[in-house]
Amino acid sequence: MNRRKMLSRLSTALATVGTASLLTFSALASDTVKIGAVAPKTGPLAGGATVTQWPTVDLWVAQVNERGGLKLKDGQKKIELIAYDDKTNPGEHIKAVQRLATQDEVDFIVAPYGTGFNIAAAPIYAKYGYPQIAVSAITDKIGELTERYPSLFFTLGSTTAFVEGVRDVLTGLRDKGEIGNKIAMVNVADAFGIELAEVARPIFKEAGFELVYDKSYPLGTPDLSPIVKGAKASNPDAFVAWSYPPDTFGLTEQSIIEDFSPKAFYTAVATCFPAYAGKFGSKINNNLGAGGVNPDTPKMKAYRDAHKEVTGKDADYWASANTYVSLQILEQAIEGVGELDREKVTAYIKANTFDTIMGDISFDNQNSNKFWTVGQWQDGVFRGVASVNVEGAVPVRLKDGWK
């Protein structure tokens, strides 16, 4: 055999080995379903994400893998979770999604944490065709956004529906003669708080309420005592704060210090957190807040028990369950399609109804019509008191100081 033929055969053999190795590697790689997750582990919104989002994702992955994985046409495949900290920075979030899509080549990505992040990151999720089931986003631009981004879904409803829930609670108390019509309103200067405040002003006015105090404050404001002192000086019948977790805690703490306790006291995100009750104890009895659950249904009890057992943490009383619902929807859609085709999975979500811990969920123009709007701490449990199409609401109580 001459040298040229020998080198040719050797080259062919090496190519064959290389191809076989590549096929083997591809087969191994396809044995899992790669799920990406990007949310704050540091920064101002980390406190919320580490209560609501991260433990719920961990629980879902553990449960799916314990069942043997996602059921696809070519067999069951376990989930491989690839997670990144966006440091509460939209730019970092978008870079992490880009990395998940192009380098990690994940099959699906869990939606961001927070209204601003879901809106800011929607273009990058849409670019790569990832279904984005937003569970911590509230906006009145749902129609505009879902038309622009066909793989974007909303589960918490619109800003208007959210505000109307608070209005209805306050109107009910006023109609009973239990409160007057004066409201002190504050908001965090973030997409979430700004939009809620803008929508609330005309809705409260139309309902006959008077805004005697109306202030905003930057996200991450360390000292909220001036805000609380100003609200107290306005002598309101109700206090409404469109707040994120750090300021929900800060506003409550300052209100206790200032002995500011109107008969209706509402703070938004994180009011439902177990840590909120852990920090303030029985002082928060009858505090109102964003969201809620009906904790007494068998499915919700099973979810909360599993959350505690697997993660070692208590689920919150609102968005934890919504996050889990979004993952149940994603799981059922993937299994319904039977393959990791993102376009088909998105179409399946649009066209089907899903069995979840909150009951049957379906989407109308990519927007769920079943969600809680207002909850209240009642004797150590945060229960839903106002909702859209969710059963199990309990009557609202008046607050009686910080005893």
N, C-alpha and C positions, 0 to 999 in steps of 0.2 A: 504494500500500500504506500503510495507516495505521500509526501508531507502535506500537499494541498488537500487530498481526500481525507486524511486523518484529522486535520484541523476542521474541515467541514463537518465531519461526523461528530466531533467533540462539541462544536458549536451547537449543532442540532440537539445533542443530548442535554447540554446545559440549558438550552431554551425550553426543552421539554420539562426538565426538573423545575425550572423557574416558573413555568406555567402551572405545573402541578402544585407547587408551593403556594402560588397566588390563589389558585382555586381553593386550596385547603384553608388558606387564611380568610378568603371571602366566606367560605362555609361557616367557619368559626365565628366570624363577625356577625353573620346573619342569625346566629343562635339567640341573640337578644334583640329586644326593642329598645333603642336608645331614646330616653326622654330627657330633655333639657329643662333646667329651671334657673331663672335669674330673678333675684329679689334682694332687698337689703339685708345684710347681716351686720352692717355697720352704718353709721350716719343717722340722721333724725328719724327716719321711718323704720329703723331696724327693730325697735321695740314692738311695733305692730306686726311686722312680717314674721318675727321669730315666735309670735304667739299664734297668729292666724295661718300663715302660709307654710312655713317650713315644716312644722310638725305634721300638718295634714298631708303634705306631699310624702313625707317619710312613711306615714301610716298606710297610705294608699299603695305605695310601692311594696311595702312589706306584705300587705294582704294579698295583692295580686301575685307576688312571687311565691307566697305560701300556698296559693291555689294551683301553682304550677306554671303561672305566667298567663299572658294574653292568648286567647284561643284564636288562631289564624287558620287559613285553609291548609297551610303546610305544617301544621302542628302548633303546640303551645310554645311560647317564647317568653322567658323572663325579662323583666325590665332592668335596664342598666341606667341608673340616674347620673347625670352629669350636671353639677350645680355650680353657679358662680354668684359672687357677691357684687351687686351693682353699686354698693356704697352710697345708696340714696342719690345717685347721680345719673340723670337721663342719658348722658353721653356714654357713661360706662355701661349702662344697660344695653344700649344699641350696639356697642362694640362686642359685648358678650354674646348677644344674639347672633351677630355676624360670625363670630367664632364658632358657635354651636352649629350654625348652618353650613359653613364652608370648611371648617377644619375637623370638628367632631362629627359632622354629618349626622346629627340626631334626626330621629324620625318625627318627633313631635316636641313642642315646647309648652310648658305651663305658662299661662298668661302672667303679666307683671303684677306687682302689688301697688295699688294706689291709682286714683283717677288720672293724675297728670302723666304717670308713667305709661298707662295703657293707651292714652291718646298719643303721646309722643312716640311710642314704639310701634304703633299700629302699621306705619308704612313698611318697616323692616320685616315684621311678621307676614304682611301681605306679599312682600316681594318674593319671599321663599315659599309662600303658600301654606304657612302653618295656621291651622285653626286656632284662633285666639279667643278663648272663653273667659271674658273678663269677669272676675268675681269681686273685685274691690274698686269698681268704677261706677260713678253716677254722673250722668250728663243729659242735657236736653238736646244734644246734637246726635242722638242715636241714629235717627234716620239718615242724616247727612253722612255720618261716619260709616254706617253699614253699607250704604250705597257705594261709597268710595272704596271700602275694604270688604270684599265679599266673604272673607273668612273670619270676620270679627263678630263676636256675639256678646250680648250684655245680659246679666242675670240679676242685677239689683234694681232695675227700673230707671226711670228718668229722674232728673233733678226736681221737676215739678211734682211728680208723684211722691217723692221723698218729703218735700216741703208740705204738701197737702196732708200728709200723715200727721206732721207736727201741728199744722193748723187745725185739723179735725180734733186732735186731742185737747188742744187749748180751747177751741170753741165749745167742746162738750163740757169742759170744766166751767167756762164762763156762763153757758146757758143754764147750768145748775145753780148759778150764783156763788160758786166757790172761789172764783178769781175775777179780777177786773179785766180791763182791756189794754193795760200798759205792758209792753215787752221791751226788755233790754236785749239787744242782739249783738253778738261779736262773731268774727270769723278769722280763720287763718288765711293769710294772703298767699294761697296756693290755688291751683285750678279748682280743686274740690270746694274749698271754702268760699272763694270768690263767686263762683257760679251759684252756689246755694244761697248766698246773701243777696245776689242780684235778683234771683227768682223769688226769694222770700219777701222782699220789700213790697211789691205790688200785691202778692197773695195775702199777706197779713193785713195790708191796708184795705183791700176789698172785703176782707172778713170783719172789718170794723175794729181792728187793733191799732194801737198807736205805738210807734217805735220811739220810745223816750230816750234811747241810747243806741248808737249804731257805730261800732268801731271795728277796724281790722288790725291785725298784728302779724309780723313776719314769722314764717315757719322757723322754729327753733328759738323763739324769744325766751331768754332765760328768766326774766322777771315779769310776771303777769299781774303783779299787785296793782299797778296803775289802772289796768283794764278792769279789774274787779272792783276797785274803789270807785271808779267812774260809774260802773253799772249799779253799784249799791246806792250811790248818791242820786241816781235817777228814780229811785223808789218804785221799781217795777213790780207787777204782779207775776210775771214770768221771765225767766232768763233762758235765752237760747244761744248756744255756742256751736257754730259749725266748725268743729275742732278736729285735729288729728291727735294721735295718742299722747305725745309729750304735753301738749297744751290741755288736753282733757284732764290729765292728772294735775297739771299746774293750776288750772282754773279752779278745780275742785279744792285743792289744798289751800289756795288763797281765799276762797270763799269761806272755808271753815275758819281760817285765821281771822277774817274780817267779820265773821258771823253774818254773812250774806246768804240768806236762805228764803227766797220767795217760794210760794206754794207750788209753783211748777218750775223745776230746775232741770234743764236739758243740756247735756253735752253730747257730742257726736261720737266719732270713732274712738274705741277703747273703753267706753262706758261699760260695754258688755264683757270686758276682760276679767278673768278670775283675779288677776293681780290688782285690779281696781278695788274689788271687794277685800282682797288681802291687805291692801294698804290702808283703806279707810274704814273697814269693818261695818258695823251697823249704822254708822253715820250716814251712809249713802242710801239707807232705806227710802224707797219711793223716789229716788233719782230717776229721771227719764234719760233715754239715750237712743242712739241710732241702732236700728235693726231689731233683733230679738229672735227667739225660737219658741216652739212649743216643746219643752223638754220632756213631756210626759208620754209621747208616742213611743211604741216599741222600737221602731227603727232608729229614732233619735237617741233613745236610751242605749241601744246596742252600739251605736256609733260613738257616743261619749265614753262608754265603758272601754271600748277598744282603743280609743285615742289615749286614754289614761294608761292602759295596760302596755301598749306598744311604745309610746313616746315618753311615758313618765310624766306627762303634763296634762292639765285639764284643758279641754277645748273651750274656746270662748263661746258666748251665747248668741253669735250671729254669723260672722264671716268665716269662721272655721268650718261650719256646716256647709256654707255656700261654696267654699273652696272644694270640699269633699264632693259635693254635688257635681261640680264642674268636671272633676276627675272621673266620677261615675259615668257622666255623659260621654267623656272622651273614650273611656274603656268600652262602653256599650257600642259606640259608633265604630271603633276599630274592629271589634269582634263582629259587628253586624256586616261590615264590609268584608272582613276576613283577610285583609291585606293592608300593607302600610302605604297606601296611596292617599296622600293628604287631600287631594282634590275630591276623591270619592268619599273620604271621611267627612269633609266639610259639607258635602251635599247630603250625606246621611244625617248629620246633625240638623240640618235645615228641615228635613222631611219627616222626622220621626219623633215619637214621644218616649221619654226615658223614665225608668223606674228608679227613684232616688229616695234618700232619707227624708226629703221634704215632700214626698208624694210624686205624682206624675208631672214631669216638666217637659214642655215643648216650646218652640220658638216661633214667634210671629214677626216676620221680617227681621230675623236674627235677634229678637228681643224677647226675653222671658216675661210672661205676664203673671208670675207668681213669686212674691217676695214680701218680706217684712219691712216696715218703715220705722216703727217706734217700739221700743221696749222699755221696761221699768224694773228696777230692783225691788222685789217684794219678798221680804223675809228670807234673804240670802240667795235668791234665785232671780236671774234676769229673764223676765217673761215678755213675750210679744204682746203689745196692747193695740197695735194698729198694723194693718197689712193690706196687700192687694192680693186677693184670691187665696189666702192661706187661712186655714181654720185653726182655732185654738187660742184666739186672743182673749185676754182677761181684762176686767174692768180697771180703769185708771184710778190711782189713789193720789190724794194731796200729800205734799211734803210738809212735815211739821218739825222744822229746825234740824240741827245736826246732832240730835241726841243719839 
